[in-house]
Each structure stands twice: as C-alpha cells, then as structure tokens.
Amino acid sequence: MEYFITGIDTDIGKTFVTKSLALCSEFLGFKTGVFKPLQSGAIHSVNGLLAPDLEEIKKYSKTVKTKCSYLLEGEVSPALAARLAGVKIDIKKIKSDFIEFSKDNDITFVEGAGGILAPATDDMLCADLIKYLNIPVIIVTVPFLGRLNHTLLTVHYAKTNNIPLKGIIVNRMPAKTDNLATNNFIKELNMYTDIPVIGRICEVNSYEKKFIIQNFSEIIKQL
C-alpha cells in the first residue's frame, strides 16, 4: 500500500501526521517506509544536508525506513530551491527511487511539499508528481476559519484531474472551543464533499506512544 500525504497549505501539520501514521503503522506490525521525493529547507550537518521532515521520524524509530530523492536548501518551493541551486530534478529518478524503496514495505507514506499545487519542478506541480507516481492521496487540513475553502479547493482540483483521494485527516482539533467555524468544520465539510474524514486528530500536549496509538490506529485500519 502506498499513499501520498498532501496538505491544504504549509504549516498545517503534514509532517506531524506523516510521522504519526508511520510510527503507528510500525507499532501495528507493518513494515513501514516514508519517502520524501523533494525536500526544500534541508538542514546542514557534519554529514551533509539532511531532510528535517525525515529526521523527525528518526527521533522516534530506528526501523521505519526513510528516503529522500532530492535535498535542497531554502524555505521555498522545491522548484525554486532547485533552480537557485542549479539542480535539475529528474522525475524518472524520483519514480525509480520510489519503486525501489517501496517494494519491500507493507505500507509507504509519501510526503509532499506544501499543497497539491506547490511547484515541484519547473514544469510540474505536486499534483503532476502524484499522478506520475499513481498513488492515492490523503489530505491533511485544519478546522479553522477559511480552511474549509482551502480543503474544498484541494478536493476539487484532485477530482477534476482524476487524482484518487483516500480521505481527509482533520488535524489540530481543540479539545474544547466556542469557535463556530471549528465546531462545525467537519459537519460543513461533509455537506460539500463525499470524500470521507478518516481521522480527527486533537491538539498535542505531549507526543507519546499512547497518543499515537489512540489517534492513528483507526486511520491505519481504514487504509
């Protein structure tokens, strides 16, 4: 099984959700991998550039496999980061890496960069990369004012371009709030799309195994 994790925007917890799905999958007994085709914002280390999104996983697991095809500096889109670095992204290399990486996994999560229309290369958006890899998408969103629009736009674009959608994960749900937009977010979402909400993830106070199991086990079982 392979799934592409995309967000409705940056900074909505896509890396957090990917990490948690991978760790929960591992806990449930699946051979699990996380593949990052393109990592901009790479960080320096004594061993060269590192993918911060994948380093987050390594903090918690030594057995979840990780791989990144292209490490690029700069907090910008992968396309711009590659252009500034003088790097030509080879989409065939990404697919070859993905196939080789995934073949021994029970489940592979592919983490995108930004949203579905983030520029991946000079002539491809993330949506084009998803279609090229030919795997279903899980959308990560947050239940705040204005984000219903972002979520429905992401769903609409995917459907219009024949990108299969597995479901939506609503991240950062407050335990208690009087905010009308937040309290009605999932109900409103269900009114306007038939793509199921497969997970509702509460805000994190402490990141522990118990939290991962409680919040992500049912999601994994739906995949």
N, C-alpha and C positions, 0 to 999 in steps of 0.2 A: 504494500500500500504506500502511495506517495501523495502528499498534499502540499500545496503552495499556500503559505501564510502571507496574506497581504493586509494592509491597514487602510483605513479611510483617510489617513493623513500621517504625518510624522508625530512622534511623541504621544502615542495612544496606548503603548504597551505591547506592541507587536513582538518585540524581543522577549519580554517577560512571558507572554503567552506561549511563544515557541519553546522557550526553555522549559516551562512548566509542563507542556504537552510531552516533550521529550523525556523529562525525568519521570513523569507519571507512567508513560508507556514502558520505560525501562523497569519501573517498580512492578508493573503488571506482568512482566516476564517477556516482553518483546525485545528483539534485537533492534535497536533504535539508532538512527542517524539524523544529524541536522546538517543540511547542505546550504551554504550561502554562495550563490553564484557571483554576486558582486558586493563588495564591502567598501564603501567610501567611509571616510572618517577613521581609517585604520590608525592604530597607535604604534609608536616606536617601542622596541625592546632591544635587549642585547643580542637577541637572535633575529632581529629584523622587524618587519611590520607584522602586527597581529590584528586579527578581527575581533573587536571588542564584543560583538554580539555572540561569537562562539566562545570567547574567554569566559563569559557569564556562565555558560553551561559547564565548562571545565572546573569551575569553582565547586560544583556540586556533584560531579560524576566523572569517574575515570574510564567509564566503559561506554558511554554514549559517544558514538563516532561523530566526528566533525570534519568538514572540509570547506574550503573557500577557493573558488577559481581565480578571482582577481581581488587583490588587496590594493586599495587606492587611498591616498591621503586627501584630506579636505572634507569639511562638513557641507557637502554639496551632492547633487545627484551623481550617480556612477558615471553617466555620460560626460558630464562636465569634469569630474575628477580625472577620468581617463584622458580627456582632451588636454587638460592642463599638465598632465604627467607625460604626455606624448605616447600614451599606451593605446594600442589598437585592440579592442576587445573582439575576440574570435568566438562567435556564438556557437560554432561547431565544437570548440573546445569545452564550452560550458556543458553542452549536452553530453559529450563523451565522458566528462568528469562525473556528471550526474548519473549516467547509466552504470558506470563502473562502481561508483560509490554506493549505489542503491542495491546492487544485485544480491548482496548477502544480508540485507536488512529485512526485518519483518515490516518495518514502517520507517519511512523517511519523511521528515518535515523540511520543506524548502522555504527559507525565509527571504522574502523580497526586500526591496529597498524603497521606503516611503510607500506611497499609494500605488494603485493599479496603473495610473498614467504617469508615474515618475519616469523620466528618461533613463533608459538602461544603457543604450549606446547612441551614437549619432543618428542612427536610422531605425531604432527600435525603442518602444516603450516597454515598461514592465509587463503590460498586457500581452505584447507580442512575444516576450520571453516565455510567459505562461503557456501560450498557445504552442510555442515551439517545443516546450518540454511535455506538453499534452497531459497535464495532471489537473485534478480538481482543486478548487480554491476554497479556503476558509478565510472569511473576512473578520478582522478584528475592529470593533468600534467601541465608543464610549457613550454613556447615556446622558449627554449634556446638550444644552440649547444649541441649535444649529447643526448638531451632528446627525440628526435624522436625515437632513438634506444630503449630507456627505455620504451617508450609508446608502441611501436610495440611489444616488448618482452612481456609486460604485457597482451596485447590483444591476442597475440599468445598463451600464456600459458593458459589463460582463455578459449579460444576457444578449444584448444586441450583437456582440461579437462572438457568440457561441462558445463562451468560456464556461465550463461546468462549475457550478457552485455547490459545495458540500453543505455549507451552513455559515451562520454568523455567531461569533462569540462577543458578548457584551462585557467589556472589561471595566473595572473600577466602579462597580456598583456600590454606592454608600450603604452602610448597614441601616441607616435611618436618615431621612431628609424630608423637608417640606417642599422641596423644589418640584413644581408641577411637571416641568419638562422631563426631569429624571424619573419621577414616579410613574409617568405614563409612557416612557420611551419604548419599552418592549411591546406594550399594547398597540401603540401607534405604528411601530414597525410591522407588526403582524397584520395591520389593516392594509398596508400598502405594498407588501411583497409576500410571496409564497415561499421564500427561502427561509428555512427554519432557524430559529435561535437554538443552537445546540449547546450553548453554555452561557451562564450568567456568573461572572467572577467578581467577588467582593473586593473592596479595597484591602490592601495588605498592610498589616501592622508588623508581623514578623514572618519571614519566609522560612517555613519549616516543612518537613516531610508530611506532617499531618495536614497542613494547609493544602499542599499539592494533591494529596490523595482525595481529600474532601471536595475540592473544587474541580478536579480534572478527570477523575476516574470515569464518571458518567459520559464525559465528552469522548474519551478514548473508546468506550464501548459502543458509541454511535458511529464510529468511523469504519 
